[in-house]
Amino acid sequence: MTIEFESISTENEENIPEKPNLLGVLIDILETLLLSVVLFFLINAVSARIRIDGSSMEPNLHHGEFVIVSKINYRFGEPERGDVVVFDFPRNITQEYIKRVIGLPGEHILVEDGNVYVNEIILSEPYLIMEPRYEGEWVVPEDTLFVLGDNRNNSSDSHTWGMVPMNNVIGEALVVYWPPSSWGLINGTNPVLASD
């Protein structure tokens, strides 16, 4: 009678995973948390997220929509007519407003007979559905902006309380990200001076 002994291979031992090291797991968790915190602060340094509150920007932005705001656009450039900006309300800096830039520093703004004029040239605004029912005249001082809501007759804006200091501007509103049915870029259509 012959007895055969099987040799036990050690090759399979290399494929058996080691038991997790508790210290290694804790280090992985701490690294993930640290990376999350760093990313959170980086994202907040260059952008903000705001919720539209009210109807002053209808028909283009609606109550309850969430918007991404770029905080860095105006560090490398200046606001342009038609930009939708978010700013600290000059009369109460704890409140954030969102409006459209109409007048730039040094410009003369006139609202008359349902039209907006910039330096005596009519402004074409295809994004509006109703013309303003008020009249007024303003000169935009240096380092300030003249802003109006797209819902001209239902908006607290520069025509009622004055200019927005550039220091109050948080950034340019770029994208609606919530709800999904409203996803899209905000500055799709800009106003044009009639002579341009």
Residue pairs with C-beta under 8 A, 6 or more apart in sequence:
45 71
46 70
46 71
46 72
47 68
47 69
47 70
47 71
47 171
48 68
48 69
48 71
48 86
48 170
48 171
49 66
49 67
49 68
49 69
49 177
50 66
50 67
50 69
50 86
50 96
50 98
50 173
51 64
51 65
51 66
51 67
52 61
52 62
52 63
52 64
52 65
52 66
52 67
52 98
53 63
54 63
55 62
55 63
55 151
55 154
56 98
56 99
56 149
56 150
56 151
56 154
56 155
56 156
56 157
57 84
57 98
57 99
57 100
57 149
57 150
57 151
57 155
58 150
58 151
58 154
59 127
59 129
59 150
59 151
60 84
60 127
60 150
60 186
61 67
61 84
61 98
61 150
61 173
61 176
61 186
62 182
64 179
65 176
65 178
65 179
65 182
66 176
66 177
66 178
67 86
67 98
67 173
67 174
67 175
67 176
67 177
67 186
68 173
68 174
68 175
68 177
69 86
69 170
69 171
69 172
69 173
69 174
70 171
70 172
70 174
71 170
71 171
72 171
73 171
73 172
74 166
74 169
74 171
74 172
78 104
79 85
79 101
79 104
79 145
79 166
79 169
79 172
80 101
80 104
80 190
81 101
81 102
81 103
81 104
81 118
81 123
81 190
81 191
82 100
82 101
82 187
82 189
82 190
82 191
83 100
83 101
83 172
83 187
84 98
84 99
84 100
84 101
84 172
84 173
84 186
84 187
85 98
85 99
85 100
85 101
85 145
85 147
85 164
85 169
85 170
85 171
85 172
85 173
86 96
86 97
86 98
86 169
86 170
86 171
86 172
86 173
87 96
87 97
87 99
87 147
87 164
87 168
87 169
87 170
88 94
88 95
88 96
88 97
88 168
88 170
89 95
89 96
89 97
89 168
90 161
90 162
90 163
90 164
90 165
90 168
91 161
93 168
96 170
97 147
97 156
97 157
98 173
99 147
99 148
99 149
99 155
99 157
99 158
99 164
100 147
100 148
100 149
100 150
100 191
101 145
101 146
101 147
102 109
102 116
102 118
102 123
102 146
102 147
102 148
102 158
102 191
103 109
103 118
103 138
103 140
103 145
103 146
103 158
104 140
104 145
104 146
105 140
105 141
105 142
105 143
105 144
105 145
106 139
106 140
106 142
107 118
107 119
107 139
107 140
107 146
108 117
108 118
108 119
108 120
108 137
108 138
108 139
108 140
109 116
109 117
109 118
109 137
109 138
109 139
109 140
109 146
110 116
110 117
110 120
110 136
110 137
111 117
111 132
111 134
111 135
111 136
111 137
111 159
112 135
113 135
114 131
114 132
114 133
115 122
115 123
115 131
116 122
116 123
116 125
116 132
116 148
117 123
118 193
121 193
121 194
121 195
122 193
122 194
123 191
123 192
123 193
123 194
124 191
124 192
124 193
124 194
125 191
126 189
126 191
127 150
127 189
127 191
128 150
128 152
130 151
130 152
130 153
131 152
132 148
132 152
132 153
132 159
133 152
133 153
134 152
134 153
134 159
136 159
138 146
138 158
138 159
138 163
140 146
140 163
141 163
143 165
143 166
143 167
144 163
144 164
144 165
144 166
145 158
145 163
145 164
145 166
145 169
146 158
146 163
146 164
147 157
147 158
147 164
148 155
148 157
148 158
148 159
149 155
149 156
149 157
158 164
172 187
173 186
173 187
174 185
174 186
174 187
175 183
175 184
175 185
175 186
176 182
176 183
176 184
176 186
177 183
